[in-house]
Structure formats: C-alpha cells, structure tokens
C-alpha cells in the first residue's frame, strides 16, 4: 500500500494533525461503493463484481469483505486503461 496516499491533512503521514491517531484520506478519494460506482458510470453491484473478479483497485482499511472501502480515481483510470477492450464484428 502506498503510504503517501494515506497522509493526513498535515501532509506528514502522522494522522490528521490533531493527535487522535486517525488517518484522513486525500480529498480525491472515493469513499464508498456508491461513489466508486458513480465514477465508473456503473451500478454498485457491477463495481463490486469488478473488484472480486477483475481486480478493480479498491482498498479496505480493515480485513474482511464487510470493511468500508475507498479508491483513488487515478488508480481506477489506470486499471480501466489496462483492461483489454472487446470488439464486435
């Protein structure tokens, strides 16, 4: 996991600067399945299937399938461009 993507608001990776130990996400992070799906212009279940079957780059702060999710648009864009495209004859 890239630590620079989880830096706190103070920019030094030491949480959010108020000493409570919580880490704030960058402001560009998509912070729910609904936001991730909207970014992809797909439904939530499609985004979840893409994570499970096709390696959509979604991160979870805790282990387990029911953990909250977040994703970064730049990583999703890179993933989308790396996927093969289908052509129909």
Secondary structure, 3 states (H helix, E strand, C coil): CCHHHHCCCCCCCCCCCCCCCCCCCCCCEECCHHHHHHHHCCCHHHHHHHHHHHCCCCEECCCCCCCCEEEEHHHHHHHHHHCCCCCCC
